[in-house]
Amino acid sequence: FVSQQKSSSRSDSREDEVSPPMNPVVKGRRRRGAISAEVYTEEDAASYVRK
């Protein structure tokens, strides 16, 4: 279990380093739709409408 969690953490760190701008964009995409209007299209729109 611990080993798996460590692996997951490592993957997260690696992904963050590989694409650091994607992380904040996706996280703040709900907060500022204007910032990532590109990423938030049909998927986000459907989620927003559902809410």
Jmol script that loads the backbone (N, CA, C; Angstrom):
load data "model"
ATOM      1  N   PHE A   1       0.849  -1.215   0.000  1.00  0.00           N
ATOM      2  CA  PHE A   1       0.000   0.000   0.000  1.00  0.00           C
ATOM      3  C   PHE A   1       0.876   1.252   0.000  1.00  0.00           C
ATOM      4  N   VAL A   2       1.807   1.252   0.925  1.00  0.00           N
ATOM      5  CA  VAL A   2       2.686   2.435   1.017  1.00  0.00           C
ATOM      6  C   VAL A   2       3.471   2.602  -0.282  1.00  0.00           C
ATOM      7  N   SER A   3       3.905   1.481  -0.819  1.00  0.00           N
ATOM      8  CA  SER A   3       4.694   1.534  -2.057  1.00  0.00           C
ATOM      9  C   SER A   3       3.843   2.149  -3.168  1.00  0.00           C
ATOM     10  N   GLN A   4       2.613   1.729  -3.237  1.00  0.00           N
ATOM     11  CA  GLN A   4       1.738   2.255  -4.300  1.00  0.00           C
ATOM     12  C   GLN A   4       1.546   3.760  -4.115  1.00  0.00           C
ATOM     13  N   GLN A   5       1.332   4.156  -2.896  1.00  0.00           N
ATOM     14  CA  GLN A   5       1.090   5.589  -2.651  1.00  0.00           C
ATOM     15  C   GLN A   5       2.335   6.390  -3.053  1.00  0.00           C
ATOM     16  N   LYS A   6       3.488   5.843  -2.729  1.00  0.00           N
ATOM     17  CA  LYS A   6       4.733   6.549  -3.053  1.00  0.00           C
ATOM     18  C   LYS A   6       4.836   6.699  -4.575  1.00  0.00           C
ATOM     19  N   SER A   7       4.502   5.635  -5.275  1.00  0.00           N
ATOM     20  CA  SER A   7       4.583   5.657  -6.745  1.00  0.00           C
ATOM     21  C   SER A   7       3.654   6.753  -7.280  1.00  0.00           C
ATOM     22  N   SER A   8       2.491   6.814  -6.718  1.00  0.00           N
ATOM     23  CA  SER A   8       1.511   7.815  -7.181  1.00  0.00           C
ATOM     24  C   SER A   8       2.081   9.214  -6.938  1.00  0.00           C
ATOM     25  N   SER A   9       2.656   9.402  -5.791  1.00  0.00           N
ATOM     26  CA  SER A   9       3.198  10.723  -5.438  1.00  0.00           C
ATOM     27  C   SER A   9       4.313  11.075  -6.428  1.00  0.00           C
ATOM     28  N   ARG A  10       5.119  10.086  -6.741  1.00  0.00           N
ATOM     29  CA  ARG A  10       6.247  10.338  -7.655  1.00  0.00           C
ATOM     30  C   ARG A  10       5.682  10.753  -9.024  1.00  0.00           C
ATOM     31  N   SER A  11       4.687  10.053  -9.466  1.00  0.00           N
ATOM     32  CA  SER A  11       4.101  10.349 -10.790  1.00  0.00           C
ATOM     33  C   SER A  11       3.554  11.781 -10.778  1.00  0.00           C
ATOM     34  N   ASP A  12       2.913  12.129  -9.704  1.00  0.00           N
ATOM     35  CA  ASP A  12       2.326  13.479  -9.608  1.00  0.00           C
ATOM     36  C   ASP A  12       3.429  14.529  -9.723  1.00  0.00           C
ATOM     37  N   SER A  13       4.493  14.298  -9.004  1.00  0.00           N
ATOM     38  CA  SER A  13       5.597  15.268  -8.994  1.00  0.00           C
ATOM     39  C   SER A  13       6.183  15.371 -10.404  1.00  0.00           C
ATOM     40  N   ARG A  14       6.332  14.242 -11.027  1.00  0.00           N
ATOM     41  CA  ARG A  14       6.927  14.229 -12.373  1.00  0.00           C
ATOM     42  C   ARG A  14       5.994  14.989 -13.335  1.00  0.00           C
ATOM     43  N   GLU A  15       4.753  14.714 -13.263  1.00  0.00           N
ATOM     44  CA  GLU A  15       3.807  15.378 -14.181  1.00  0.00           C
ATOM     45  C   GLU A  15       3.821  16.890 -13.926  1.00  0.00           C
ATOM     46  N   ASP A  16       3.890  17.243 -12.671  1.00  0.00           N
ATOM     47  CA  ASP A  16       3.875  18.674 -12.329  1.00  0.00           C
ATOM     48  C   ASP A  16       5.089  19.363 -12.962  1.00  0.00           C
ATOM     49  N   GLU A  17       6.210  18.661 -12.927  1.00  0.00           N
ATOM     50  CA  GLU A  17       7.433  19.269 -13.478  1.00  0.00           C
ATOM     51  C   GLU A  17       7.351  19.310 -15.006  1.00  0.00           C
ATOM     52  N   VAL A  18       6.809  18.272 -15.578  1.00  0.00           N
ATOM     53  CA  VAL A  18       6.721  18.206 -17.054  1.00  0.00           C
ATOM     54  C   VAL A  18       5.778  19.290 -17.571  1.00  0.00           C
ATOM     55  N   SER A  19       4.613  19.404 -16.963  1.00  0.00           N
ATOM     56  CA  SER A  19       3.652  20.426 -17.439  1.00  0.00           C
ATOM     57  C   SER A  19       3.123  21.226 -16.254  1.00  0.00           C
ATOM     58  N   PRO A  20       3.926  22.143 -15.751  1.00  0.00           N
ATOM     59  CA  PRO A  20       3.530  22.962 -14.590  1.00  0.00           C
ATOM     60  C   PRO A  20       2.379  23.913 -14.919  1.00  0.00           C
ATOM     61  N   PRO A  21       2.318  24.423 -16.119  1.00  0.00           N
ATOM     62  CA  PRO A  21       1.236  25.365 -16.456  1.00  0.00           C
ATOM     63  C   PRO A  21      -0.112  24.662 -16.552  1.00  0.00           C
ATOM     64  N   MET A  22      -0.096  23.397 -16.899  1.00  0.00           N
ATOM     65  CA  MET A  22      -1.366  22.674 -17.038  1.00  0.00           C
ATOM     66  C   MET A  22      -2.014  22.490 -15.651  1.00  0.00           C
ATOM     67  N   ASN A  23      -1.187  22.261 -14.654  1.00  0.00           N
ATOM     68  CA  ASN A  23      -1.733  22.019 -13.313  1.00  0.00           C
ATOM     69  C   ASN A  23      -2.545  23.217 -12.825  1.00  0.00           C
ATOM     70  N   PRO A  24      -1.957  24.395 -12.793  1.00  0.00           N
ATOM     71  CA  PRO A  24      -2.667  25.581 -12.289  1.00  0.00           C
ATOM     72  C   PRO A  24      -3.849  25.936 -13.190  1.00  0.00           C
ATOM     73  N   VAL A  25      -3.697  25.737 -14.454  1.00  0.00           N
ATOM     74  CA  VAL A  25      -4.793  26.081 -15.385  1.00  0.00           C
ATOM     75  C   VAL A  25      -6.009  25.223 -15.079  1.00  0.00           C
ATOM     76  N   VAL A  26      -5.791  23.949 -14.947  1.00  0.00           N
ATOM     77  CA  VAL A  26      -6.919  23.038 -14.679  1.00  0.00           C
ATOM     78  C   VAL A  26      -7.496  23.323 -13.302  1.00  0.00           C
ATOM     79  N   LYS A  27      -6.617  23.635 -12.355  1.00  0.00           N
ATOM     80  CA  LYS A  27      -7.099  23.901 -10.987  1.00  0.00           C
ATOM     81  C   LYS A  27      -7.884  25.223 -10.971  1.00  0.00           C
ATOM     82  N   GLY A  28      -7.377  26.209 -11.658  1.00  0.00           N
ATOM     83  CA  GLY A  28      -8.040  27.532 -11.629  1.00  0.00           C
ATOM     84  C   GLY A  28      -9.016  27.674 -12.792  1.00  0.00           C
ATOM     85  N   ARG A  29      -9.162  26.635 -13.553  1.00  0.00           N
ATOM     86  CA  ARG A  29     -10.078  26.751 -14.721  1.00  0.00           C
ATOM     87  C   ARG A  29     -11.498  26.945 -14.190  1.00  0.00           C
ATOM     88  N   ARG A  30     -11.826  26.356 -13.083  1.00  0.00           N
ATOM     89  CA  ARG A  30     -13.196  26.511 -12.543  1.00  0.00           C
ATOM     90  C   ARG A  30     -13.279  27.923 -11.933  1.00  0.00           C
ATOM     91  N   ARG A  31     -12.216  28.383 -11.371  1.00  0.00           N
ATOM     92  CA  ARG A  31     -12.242  29.711 -10.708  1.00  0.00           C
ATOM     93  C   ARG A  31     -12.264  30.796 -11.799  1.00  0.00           C
ATOM     94  N   ARG A  32     -11.368  30.734 -12.719  1.00  0.00           N
ATOM     95  CA  ARG A  32     -11.358  31.771 -13.777  1.00  0.00           C
ATOM     96  C   ARG A  32     -11.557  31.081 -15.126  1.00  0.00           C
ATOM     97  N   GLY A  33     -12.757  30.937 -15.569  1.00  0.00           N
ATOM     98  CA  GLY A  33     -13.008  30.277 -16.862  1.00  0.00           C
ATOM     99  C   GLY A  33     -12.340  31.043 -17.989  1.00  0.00           C
ATOM    100  N   ALA A  34     -12.229  32.346 -17.838  1.00  0.00           N
ATOM    101  CA  ALA A  34     -11.657  33.167 -18.918  1.00  0.00           C
ATOM    102  C   ALA A  34     -10.199  32.772 -19.154  1.00  0.00           C
ATOM    103  N   ILE A  35      -9.523  32.433 -18.082  1.00  0.00           N
ATOM    104  CA  ILE A  35      -8.086  32.099 -18.231  1.00  0.00           C
ATOM    105  C   ILE A  35      -7.918  30.873 -19.115  1.00  0.00           C
ATOM    106  N   SER A  36      -8.699  29.844 -18.877  1.00  0.00           N
ATOM    107  CA  SER A  36      -8.553  28.615 -19.682  1.00  0.00           C
ATOM    108  C   SER A  36      -9.843  28.348 -20.444  1.00  0.00           C
ATOM    109  N   ALA A  37     -10.275  29.318 -21.182  1.00  0.00           N
ATOM    110  CA  ALA A  37     -11.516  29.137 -21.955  1.00  0.00           C
ATOM    111  C   ALA A  37     -11.288  28.019 -22.964  1.00  0.00           C
ATOM    112  N   GLU A  38     -10.015  27.802 -23.289  1.00  0.00           N
ATOM    113  CA  GLU A  38      -9.702  26.753 -24.272  1.00  0.00           C
ATOM    114  C   GLU A  38      -9.980  25.377 -23.672  1.00  0.00           C
ATOM    115  N   VAL A  39      -9.442  25.150 -22.487  1.00  0.00           N
ATOM    116  CA  VAL A  39      -9.610  23.823 -21.861  1.00  0.00           C
ATOM    117  C   VAL A  39     -11.068  23.610 -21.472  1.00  0.00           C
ATOM    118  N   TYR A  40     -11.713  24.629 -20.993  1.00  0.00           N
ATOM    119  CA  TYR A  40     -13.086  24.466 -20.483  1.00  0.00           C
ATOM    120  C   TYR A  40     -14.088  24.786 -21.585  1.00  0.00           C
ATOM    121  N   THR A  41     -14.522  23.744 -22.247  1.00  0.00           N
ATOM    122  CA  THR A  41     -15.460  23.943 -23.374  1.00  0.00           C
ATOM    123  C   THR A  41     -16.723  23.109 -23.152  1.00  0.00           C
ATOM    124  N   GLU A  42     -16.747  21.950 -23.759  1.00  0.00           N
ATOM    125  CA  GLU A  42     -17.969  21.123 -23.621  1.00  0.00           C
ATOM    126  C   GLU A  42     -18.015  20.454 -22.243  1.00  0.00           C
ATOM    127  N   GLU A  43     -16.908  19.881 -21.851  1.00  0.00           N
ATOM    128  CA  GLU A  43     -16.886  19.171 -20.553  1.00  0.00           C
ATOM    129  C   GLU A  43     -17.242  20.130 -19.414  1.00  0.00           C
ATOM    130  N   ASP A  44     -16.538  21.226 -19.339  1.00  0.00           N
ATOM    131  CA  ASP A  44     -16.801  22.189 -18.255  1.00  0.00           C
ATOM    132  C   ASP A  44     -18.206  22.772 -18.394  1.00  0.00           C
ATOM    133  N   ALA A  45     -18.594  23.070 -19.598  1.00  0.00           N
ATOM    134  CA  ALA A  45     -19.921  23.670 -19.824  1.00  0.00           C
ATOM    135  C   ALA A  45     -20.995  22.715 -19.299  1.00  0.00           C
ATOM    136  N   ALA A  46     -20.868  21.458 -19.618  1.00  0.00           N
ATOM    137  CA  ALA A  46     -21.868  20.471 -19.170  1.00  0.00           C
ATOM    138  C   ALA A  46     -21.858  20.408 -17.642  1.00  0.00           C
ATOM    139  N   SER A  47     -20.670  20.436 -17.080  1.00  0.00           N
ATOM    140  CA  SER A  47     -20.560  20.361 -15.611  1.00  0.00           C
ATOM    141  C   SER A  47     -21.201  21.608 -14.993  1.00  0.00           C
ATOM    142  N   TYR A  48     -20.909  22.734 -15.570  1.00  0.00           N
ATOM    143  CA  TYR A  48     -21.441  23.995 -15.023  1.00  0.00           C
ATOM    144  C   TYR A  48     -22.970  24.014 -15.131  1.00  0.00           C
ATOM    145  N   VAL A  49     -23.462  23.636 -16.257  1.00  0.00           N
ATOM    146  CA  VAL A  49     -24.930  23.640 -16.456  1.00  0.00           C
ATOM    147  C   VAL A  49     -25.570  22.660 -15.483  1.00  0.00           C
ATOM    148  N   ARG A  50     -24.920  21.553 -15.268  1.00  0.00           N
ATOM    149  CA  ARG A  50     -25.493  20.524 -14.378  1.00  0.00           C
ATOM    150  C   ARG A  50     -25.591  21.120 -12.963  1.00  0.00           C
ATOM    151  N   LYS A  51     -24.595  21.868 -12.592  1.00  0.00           N
ATOM    152  CA  LYS A  51     -24.602  22.461 -11.237  1.00  0.00           C
ATOM    153  C   LYS A  51     -25.778  23.418 -11.184  1.00  0.00           C
TER     154      LYS A  51
END
end "model"
wireframe off; spacefill off
backbone 0.3
color backbone group
